[in-house]
Amino acid sequence: MERAILPGMWTGLIFAGGLGLRMGRDKALVEIGGTTLLRRAVNVVRAAGGEPMVLGPARPVAETDGARQIDETGGKGGPGGPLAALECGLRAAAPSTQVIALACDLPCVTAGFLRQLVRSAPGWDAVVPRAGDELQVLAAAYNATCLEAIVRARRRGERGLLGFLQEVRMRILEAEGLVQWGGAALFLNVNTPEDLERARACLAERR
């Protein structure tokens, strides 16, 4: 039986466990548009109607704007990897079976786009946008029906999110369907100071 999820009953998994090596500091706390990357992601999930859950090492409540926190490493420290984080988040989100994954370093993702992911999710194990010939796996919808495939992928030693997607029912949102939400610019990933300036310019254009 398919697990169809009612809009509004979903969790936004915010991936905030990266080391930020190219940025030279904790990316989650980098300021942009009067807030931090992490708090911006929390607020976008809330604006879209979701319940935010921050994945990564424990942080002061003020840094997450009061969002629930889960450490996918079990307090062992170090990056557990996005696959481990997604599994942890899917299990922690129960009884809800629908989650939206959002990396905190994607500040141009909008609440409208997240709502579109939620609307597209029923009947699928995963809904993943594709832009620039790449699947944007950290701005995508996942159902708990993915868990068996995720467990198998982790047993194979995988850490990324691409491998298990070959084993589940995946809907791809192609580039032409993303234009109304901002197109490929939605997925501008902030890894370096130069990326940060581009993201700031992108957000300034929306005002």
Stockholm file with secondary structure:
# STOCKHOLM 1.0

chainA/1-207         MERAILPGMWTGLIFAGGLGLRMGRDKALVEIGGTTLLRRAVNVVRAAGGEPMVLGPARPVAETDGARQIDETGGKGGPGGPLAALECGLRAAAPSTQVIALACDLPCVTAGFLRQLVRSAPGWDAVVPRAGDELQVLAAAYNATCLEAIVRARRRGERGLLGFLQEVRMRILEAEGLVQWGGAALFLNVNTPEDLERARACLAERR
#=GR chainA/1-207 SS CCCCCCTTCCEEEEECCCCCTTTTSCGGGCEETTEEHHHHHHHHHHHTTCEEEEESSCCCHHHHTTCEEECTTTTCCSCCCHHHHHHHHHHHTTTCCEEEEEETTCTTCCHHHHHHHHHHCTTCSEEEEEETTEECTTEEEEEGGGHHHHHHHHHTTCCSSTGGGGGSCEEEECGGGTGGGTGGGGGCCCCSHHHHHHHHHHHHHTC
#=GC SS_cons         CCCCCCTTCCEEEEECCCCCTTTTSCGGGCEETTEEHHHHHHHHHHHTTCEEEEESSCCCHHHHTTCEEECTTTTCCSCCCHHHHHHHHHHHTTTCCEEEEEETTCTTCCHHHHHHHHHHCTTCSEEEEEETTEECTTEEEEEGGGHHHHHHHHHTTCCSSTGGGGGSCEEEECGGGTGGGTGGGGGCCCCSHHHHHHHHHHHHHTC
//
